[in-house]
Amino acid sequence: MIQVQSIDGLLLREMLLAGAALLEKNREAVDALNVFPVPDGDTGTNMSLTMASATRELTQKEYTRADKAAEAMAKGALRGARGNSGVITSQLYRGFARALEGLETITPVDFARALKSGADTAYKAVMKPKEGTILTVARVIAEDAMKQAQATPDDYDALFNVILTTGESILKRTTEMLPVLKQAGVVDAGGQGLLLLYTGYAAVLRGETIDALPVGLESGAEVEFVDDHDAMEEITFAYCTEFLIQYLKAGVNDNDIDVFRRRLNRIGDCVLVVGDLELVKVHVHTNDPGKALQYGLELGELVNLKIENMVEQRRENLRKKAEQAKNDPPKPYGMVSVSLGEGFSNILRDLQVDAVVEGGQTMNPSIEDLQKAIDSVNAETVFVFPNNGNIILAAQQAAQLSEKEVMVIPTKNVAMGIAAAVAFQPELPAQENAQRMEEAAQRVRTGTITYAVRDSEFENMHISEGDIIGLHNGAVTVKSDNTRDVALTLMKDIVTEDDGLITVYYGADTKEEDAQALAAEIEEMYPDCDVEVHSGGQPLYYYLISVE
């Protein structure tokens, strides 16, 4: 039973850490809820990496105020958001934090109001919200939470009982709300991830441990702490200080390490103290690194010491940027593209794409990754090709954060991105170029060939694990036991009489001679079309075939 009546910044941090840990523990299970049996279901991974960024931001400093803790986690979630599910999660935290501005502690009424603000913000961030998704789960939970908080304004136990029971109920109903979920027999993956976060919150308030909860699929993954000095908006404490403490003195216990952590928070920020009584990793930004080392020496021996002057680093970086800007004025246009596979990346660079962001089906780039790529291009207007439907929303958010004029061309695969880059005309106005590129991308039709990762039923087609499957417009339309048969059948779905070019991009697991042989057969089937073969180098997908 939950006894607390208010939540401060420290307790909110513990709740967030528990929610993120429970989501990571079940990451693979959430990934497996992907509607199609393809090997790139990544909702759980994207949400978990987004939450890892949120927790990293939140643990860099000890926030005692609830509003400041919420602000930090929202900032971290937005910076590290990946994929549609990650971006929506970041917007949930953004709205949550906005509702808590000015609050040192959070009452049940405040918490419910923040959930409602988060759901409202997430809906606004999506151009065409679809019911039966994480948005629905967040909204329905927030609505019931508001009703419960108004009825029992001081009762967190009653509030979280409603949050979890409502969450379980609406999550089950998502199967009926979306035909694709019903056909696959799964609930919405994003909604499941969100419910795991809230379950972690409740565990902390109830005094439970994550390991004791009845849900869980161990993944064993850890997210490494990354200290990005360039991303810091201002430098209050000049010296980035890192060291390890080993051979801890006799009598040192966990409480001593907690005291050590609090002492570091009094002399700096971005504090990280992790480990056990065998080895402790320490990181702090401070103006008195000697005092940090002194505190560490009271616990044990120090090794791997590193002290960097961040002010000098920033000064040197600004000097280099100013010199570059002076010698190299910005050009009118630049292009940024997402790519997964060395072959595709080389093609995009040959088409004068300025910055290629590695990522795609198996690892969506974060908003921060995309923003850095945009900002790295010395151009007044930057066109961005997400090349994946699950990256478009993140690209739009990155565009809003950039000070440049950024136009996102909503390409859903690399073939569409290549067509868009080819259509670029440097002498045309930006808006006309954007229209040309989008029209060129939309003319491209694609088929992809991969393998099934589980048994499933789709539109009266029984798919067995290991089957070779072909997808047209993202939906499975053909299966077989070999890639050749799937490819030739898939061609009949996507080639029309008006088409003149077929391009076969073969993946990392496909031999060039096999791709050339397939292309020869396609050329025989469609003698009026030119057939080209290129190495895409993409993982998991044997072929991506584009037709235009």
C-alpha positions in Angstrom: 0.0 0.0 0.0 1.2 3.5 -0.9 1.7 5.7 2.2 3.2 8.8 0.7 1.0 11.9 0.1 3.5 14.0 -1.9 6.4 13.3 -4.2 9.6 15.4 -4.3 12.4 15.5 -6.8 14.4 12.7 -5.3 11.4 10.3 -5.1 10.3 11.2 -8.6 13.8 10.3 -9.8 13.6 6.9 -8.1 10.2 6.4 -9.8 11.6 7.2 -13.2 14.6 5.0 -12.8 12.4 2.1 -11.7 10.1 2.6 -14.7 13.0 2.8 -17.1 14.6 -0.3 -15.6 11.3 -2.3 -15.9 10.9 -1.2 -19.5 14.5 -2.2 -20.3 14.0 -5.6 -18.5 11.0 -6.2 -20.9 12.5 -4.5 -23.9 12.6 -7.6 -26.1 9.1 -8.6 -25.1 7.8 -5.2 -26.2 9.8 -5.5 -29.4 8.1 -8.8 -30.1 4.7 -7.2 -30.2 5.5 -5.8 -33.6 2.5 -6.4 -35.9 4.5 -7.9 -38.7 6.8 -10.9 -38.1 9.9 -9.0 -39.5 13.2 -8.9 -37.6 13.2 -5.2 -36.9 10.4 -4.6 -34.4 11.9 -1.9 -32.3 9.3 -0.2 -30.2 10.7 -1.5 -26.9 14.2 -0.6 -27.9 13.3 2.9 -29.0 11.4 3.6 -25.8 14.1 2.1 -23.6 16.8 4.2 -25.3 14.7 7.3 -25.0 14.2 6.6 -21.3 17.9 5.9 -20.9 18.6 9.4 -22.1 16.0 10.8 -19.7 17.5 9.0 -16.7 21.0 10.0 -17.7 19.9 13.7 -17.7 18.1 13.3 -14.4 21.0 11.5 -12.6 23.6 14.1 -13.5 22.4 16.3 -10.6 20.5 15.7 -7.4 17.2 17.5 -7.9 15.2 18.0 -4.7 12.4 20.0 -6.3 9.8 18.0 -8.3 9.5 20.5 -11.0 13.3 20.7 -11.7 13.5 16.9 -11.7 10.6 16.7 -14.2 12.2 19.4 -16.4 15.4 17.4 -16.5 13.8 14.1 -17.4 11.7 15.9 -20.1 14.9 17.5 -21.6 16.7 14.2 -21.6 13.8 12.3 -23.2 13.5 14.8 -26.0 17.2 14.8 -26.6 17.4 11.0 -26.9 14.0 10.3 -28.4 14.1 7.6 -31.1 11.4 6.4 -33.4 7.8 7.4 -33.3 7.3 5.6 -29.9 10.3 7.4 -28.4 9.2 10.8 -29.7 5.7 10.3 -28.3 7.1 9.2 -25.0 9.3 12.4 -24.9 6.2 14.5 -25.6 4.4 12.8 -22.7 7.2 13.8 -20.4 7.3 17.3 -21.9 3.7 17.9 -21.1 4.1 16.3 -17.7 6.9 18.6 -16.8 5.0 21.7 -18.0 2.1 21.0 -15.7 4.5 20.8 -12.7 6.2 24.2 -13.2 6.6 26.0 -9.8 5.8 22.9 -7.7 8.4 21.7 -5.1 6.3 18.6 -4.4 3.6 16.8 -6.2 0.2 15.8 -4.7 -2.0 13.2 -6.3 -4.1 15.9 -8.0 -0.9 17.5 -9.4 0.3 14.1 -10.7 -3.0 13.3 -12.4 -3.1 16.8 -13.9 0.5 16.3 -15.2 -0.5 12.9 -16.8 -3.4 14.7 -18.6 -1.0 17.5 -19.8 1.4 14.9 -21.1 -1.3 13.1 -23.1 -2.6 16.4 -24.5 0.9 17.4 -25.6 1.6 14.1 -27.2 -1.6 14.2 -29.2 -0.7 17.7 -30.5 2.8 16.5 -31.6 1.3 13.9 -34.0 -0.2 15.3 -37.2 -2.8 12.5 -37.6 -3.2 10.8 -34.2 -4.4 7.2 -34.4 -6.5 5.6 -31.7 -5.5 2.2 -30.4 -1.9 3.3 -29.9 0.2 4.6 -27.0 -1.7 7.9 -27.4 -5.0 6.2 -26.5 -3.4 4.4 -23.5 -1.9 7.6 -22.2 -5.2 9.6 -22.7 -7.5 7.1 -21.1 -5.2 6.5 -18.1 -5.0 10.3 -17.6 -8.7 10.8 -17.8 -9.4 8.1 -15.2 -6.6 9.4 -13.0 -8.1 12.9 -13.0 -11.5 11.5 -11.9 -9.9 9.5 -9.1 -7.7 12.4 -7.9 -10.7 14.6 -7.7 -12.6 12.0 -5.6 -9.6 11.2 -3.3 -7.2 14.2 -3.6 -4.7 12.9 -0.9 -4.6 9.2 -1.8 -1.7 8.1 -4.0 -2.6 4.4 -3.4 -6.1 4.8 -4.9 -4.6 6.9 -7.8 -2.1 4.3 -8.8 -4.6 1.5 -8.5 -6.7 3.3 -11.1 -3.7 4.1 -13.3 -2.6 0.4 -13.5 -6.1 -1.1 -13.7 -7.2 1.4 -16.3 -3.9 0.9 -18.2 -4.4 -2.9 -18.3 -8.0 -2.5 -19.5 -7.3 0.0 -22.3 -4.2 -1.9 -23.4 -6.3 -5.0 -23.9 -8.8 -3.0 -25.9 -6.2 -1.7 -28.3 -6.3 -5.1 -30.0 -9.9 -4.5 -31.0 -9.3 -0.8 -31.9 -6.8 -1.4 -34.7 -7.5 -4.2 -37.3 -3.8 -4.9 -37.7 -3.4 -5.5 -34.0 -6.4 -7.8 -34.0 -5.2 -9.8 -36.9 -1.8 -10.2 -35.3 -3.3 -11.0 -32.0 -1.2 -8.5 -30.1 -1.7 -5.4 -28.0 -0.1 -2.1 -29.0 3.6 -2.2 -28.2 3.9 1.5 -27.3 1.0 1.2 -24.9 2.6 -1.8 -23.3 5.8 0.1 -22.8 4.0 3.0 -21.2 2.2 0.7 -18.8 5.6 -0.8 -17.8 6.8 2.7 -16.9 3.8 3.3 -14.7 4.2 -0.1 -13.1 7.7 0.8 -12.2 6.5 4.1 -10.6 4.0 2.2 -8.5 6.7 -0.3 -7.4 8.8 2.5 -5.8 5.8 4.0 -4.1 4.8 0.6 -2.7 8.3 -0.2 -1.5 8.6 -3.1 -4.0 11.7 -4.0 -6.0 11.7 -4.5 -9.8 13.1 -8.0 -9.5 10.1 -8.9 -7.3 7.5 -7.9 -9.9 5.8 -10.7 -11.8 6.6 -9.3 -15.3 10.0 -9.5 -16.9 12.1 -10.7 -19.8 15.8 -10.3 -19.0 17.8 -8.7 -21.7 21.0 -8.0 -19.8 21.6 -4.7 -21.7 23.2 -1.7 -20.1 23.2 1.8 -21.3 26.6 3.5 -21.0 26.8 7.0 -19.5 27.8 9.6 -22.1 29.1 13.0 -21.0 28.5 15.3 -24.0 30.2 18.7 -23.2 29.2 20.2 -26.6 25.5 19.7 -25.7 25.8 21.7 -22.5 24.0 25.1 -22.9 26.2 26.8 -20.2 29.2 25.8 -18.1 28.8 26.6 -14.4 31.5 24.2 -13.2 34.6 24.2 -15.3 36.4 21.0 -14.6 35.1 17.6 -15.7 36.6 15.2 -13.1 36.5 11.4 -13.4 38.2 8.6 -11.4 37.7 5.2 -10.1 37.8 4.2 -6.4 39.2 0.8 -5.7 40.4 -1.1 -2.6 37.8 0.6 -0.4 38.9 1.0 3.2 37.7 -1.4 5.9 34.3 -0.3 7.3 33.2 1.7 4.2 29.6 0.8 3.4 26.8 1.8 1.1 25.8 4.7 3.3 29.3 6.2 3.1 29.0 6.1 -0.7 25.6 7.9 -0.5 27.2 10.6 1.7 30.1 10.9 -0.8 27.5 11.4 -3.6 25.8 14.1 -1.6 29.1 15.9 -0.9 29.9 15.9 -4.6 26.5 17.5 -5.3 27.3 20.3 -3.0 30.5 21.2 -5.0 29.3 20.6 -8.6 26.8 19.1 -10.9 26.5 16.2 -13.4 27.3 13.8 -10.5 27.5 10.1 -11.3 28.6 7.7 -8.6 27.9 4.1 -9.5 29.4 0.7 -8.5 29.6 -1.4 -5.4 32.0 -1.9 -2.5 34.6 -3.4 -4.9 34.8 -0.5 -7.4 33.1 2.9 -7.6 33.0 5.0 -10.8 32.9 8.7 -10.2 32.1 11.6 -12.5 31.5 15.3 -11.5 31.7 18.8 -13.0 33.2 21.0 -10.4 35.3 24.2 -9.8 37.3 22.4 -7.1 38.5 19.0 -8.5 41.0 18.7 -5.6 38.2 18.6 -3.1 36.4 15.9 -5.2 39.6 13.8 -5.1 40.0 14.4 -1.4 36.5 13.1 -0.8 37.3 10.0 -2.9 40.5 9.4 -1.0 38.6 9.1 2.2 36.9 6.0 0.8 39.8 4.2 -0.9 42.5 4.3 -3.6 42.0 6.5 -6.7 42.9 5.3 -10.3 42.3 6.4 -13.8 42.1 10.1 -12.9 41.1 12.5 -15.6 40.4 16.2 -15.3 39.4 18.3 -18.3 38.9 22.1 -18.5 35.6 22.4 -20.2 35.7 26.2 -20.4 38.9 26.0 -22.4 37.4 23.2 -24.6 34.4 25.4 -25.3 36.6 28.5 -26.0 38.6 26.5 -28.5 35.5 25.0 -30.2 34.0 28.5 -30.5 37.2 29.8 -32.0 37.3 27.0 -34.6 33.7 27.6 -35.5 34.2 31.3 -35.9 37.2 30.7 -38.1 35.4 28.2 -40.2 32.4 30.5 -40.6 34.7 33.4 -41.7 36.5 31.3 -44.2 33.6 29.2 -45.4 30.3 31.2 -45.7 27.1 29.1 -45.7 25.9 27.8 -49.0 22.2 28.1 -49.9 21.2 24.4 -49.6 22.3 21.3 -47.8 21.0 17.8 -47.4 20.9 15.3 -44.5 19.9 11.7 -45.0 19.4 8.7 -42.7 21.0 5.5 -44.1 21.5 1.9 -42.9 24.2 0.2 -44.9 27.5 1.2 -46.4 26.3 0.9 -50.0 23.3 3.2 -49.5 25.5 5.7 -47.6 28.0 5.8 -50.4 25.3 6.4 -53.0 23.8 9.2 -50.9 27.2 10.9 -50.6 27.8 10.6 -54.4 24.5 12.5 -54.7 26.0 15.4 -52.7 24.2 14.6 -49.5 26.2 16.6 -46.9 25.6 14.5 -43.8 24.6 10.8 -43.5 23.1 9.6 -40.2 23.6 6.0 -39.6 20.4 4.2 -38.5 17.2 2.9 -39.8 15.1 -0.2 -39.2 17.2 -1.8 -36.5 18.4 1.4 -34.8 16.5 4.6 -35.2 18.6 7.7 -34.7 17.6 10.0 -31.9 16.3 13.6 -32.2 19.7 14.7 -31.0 21.5 12.6 -33.6 19.5 14.3 -36.3 19.8 17.8 -34.9 23.6 17.4 -34.7 23.7 16.3 -38.4 21.5 19.3 -39.4 23.6 21.7 -37.5 26.8 20.3 -38.9 25.8 21.3 -42.5 27.0 24.8 -43.4 23.9 25.8 -45.3 21.1 28.2 -44.8 18.4 25.7 -45.7 18.7 22.0 -45.0 16.6 19.2 -46.5 16.2 16.1 -44.4 15.4 12.6 -45.7 14.3 10.3 -42.8 14.1 7.3 -45.1 11.9 5.4 -42.6 8.3 6.0 -41.5 9.4 5.5 -37.9 11.9 8.4 -38.1 9.8 11.1 -39.7 8.4 12.4 -36.4 11.8 12.5 -34.9 13.1 14.4 -37.9 10.3 17.0 -37.6 11.1 17.5 -33.9 14.8 18.0 -34.8 13.8 20.5 -37.4 12.0 22.6 -34.8 15.0 22.6 -32.5 17.4 23.8 -35.2 18.1 27.5 -35.8 18.4 26.8 -39.6 15.5 26.6 -42.0 14.9 22.8 -42.2 12.5 21.0 -44.6 11.7 17.4 -43.8 10.9 15.4 -46.9 8.8 12.4 -45.6 10.7 9.6 -47.3 9.9 6.1 -45.9 12.8 4.2 -47.3 16.3 4.8 -48.7 15.1 4.4 -52.3 12.7 7.2 -51.8 15.5 9.3 -50.3 17.7 8.6 -53.3 15.0 9.7 -55.7 14.5 12.9 -53.7 18.2 13.7 -53.7 18.3 13.1 -57.5 15.4 15.5 -58.0 17.2 18.4 -56.2 17.9 21.4 -58.3 20.2 24.0 -56.7 18.9 26.9 -58.8 15.3 26.5 -57.7 13.7 28.2 -54.6 13.5 26.1 -51.4 9.8 25.4 -51.4 9.8 24.4 -55.1 12.7 22.1 -54.4 10.9 20.5 -51.5 7.8 19.9 -53.7 9.9 18.4 -56.5 11.8 16.1 -54.1 8.6 14.9 -52.4 6.9 14.2 -55.7 9.9 12.3 -56.9 9.9 10.2 -53.7 6.2 9.5 -53.9 6.6 8.1 -57.4 8.9 5.4 -56.1 7.3 2.1 -55.2 9.3 -0.5 -53.2 9.3 -4.1 -52.2 11.5 -5.5 -49.5 12.5 -9.1 -48.8 13.4 -10.5 -45.4 12.6 -13.4 -43.1 9.9 -14.1 -40.5 10.9 -14.1 -36.9 7.8 -15.9 -35.6 4.7 -17.8 -36.7 1.8 -15.6 -37.6 -1.4 -15.2 -39.6 -1.8 -12.2 -42.0 -4.8 -11.8 -44.4 -5.4 -15.6 -44.7 -1.7 -16.2 -45.1 0.0 -18.6 -42.6 3.6 -17.5 -42.0 6.0 -19.8 -40.3 9.2 -18.7 -38.5 12.1 -18.7 -41.0 9.9 -18.1 -44.1 11.2 -15.7 -46.7 8.6 -12.9 -46.9 8.1 -10.0 -49.3 6.5 -6.7 -48.2 4.8 -4.2 -50.5 4.1 -0.8 -48.9 5.0 -2.3 -45.5 2.6 -5.2 -45.6 3.4 -8.9 -46.2 2.1 -9.9 -49.6 4.1 -13.0 -50.4 6.0 -15.8 -48.8 8.2 -18.7 -49.9 11.2 -20.7 -48.9 13.6 -18.8 -51.1 14.4 -15.2 -52.0 14.2 -15.6 -55.7 10.6 -16.8 -55.8 9.5 -14.1 -53.4 11.3 -11.4 -55.4 9.8 -12.4 -58.8 6.3 -12.7 -57.3 6.7 -9.3 -55.6 7.6 -7.7 -58.9 4.1 -8.6 -60.2 2.6 -6.5 -57.3 4.6 -3.4 -57.9 5.6 -3.1 -61.6 3.1 -1.3 -63.9 3.2 -0.6 -67.7 4.3 3.0 -67.0 7.5 2.1 -65.2 10.9 2.4 -66.8 13.4 1.7 -64.1 13.8 -1.1 -61.6 16.7 -0.9 -59.1 17.8 -3.9 -57.1 19.6 -3.0 -53.8 21.1 -6.1 -52.2 21.8 -6.4 -48.5 24.7 -7.4 -46.4 23.7 -11.1 -46.3 23.2 -11.3 -50.1 26.0 -12.2 -52.6 26.5 -9.9 -55.6 26.3 -12.8 -58.0 22.9 -13.8 -56.6 21.7 -10.2 -57.0 23.0 -10.0 -60.6 21.2 -13.3 -61.4 18.0 -12.1 -60.0 18.3 -8.8 -61.9 18.8 -10.8 -65.1 15.5 -12.7 -64.6 13.7 -9.5 -63.7 15.0 -7.9 -67.0 13.6 -10.9 -68.9 10.2 -10.4 -67.3 10.2 -6.6 -68.0 12.2 -6.0 -71.2 10.9 -2.4 -71.5 12.5 -1.5 -68.1 16.1 -0.7 -67.3 17.3 -2.9 -64.4 20.1 -1.7 -62.2 21.9 -3.5 -59.4 23.6 -1.7 -56.4 24.9 -2.8 -53.1 22.8 -1.4 -50.3 24.6 -3.2 -47.5 21.4 -3.1 -45.4 21.2 -5.7 -42.6 18.3 -8.1 -42.1 16.7 -7.3 -45.5 18.0 -9.4 -48.4 16.7 -7.0 -51.0 15.1 -3.6 -51.4 13.7 -3.3 -54.9 12.5 0.1 -56.2 10.3 0.7 -59.2 9.7 4.1 -60.9 
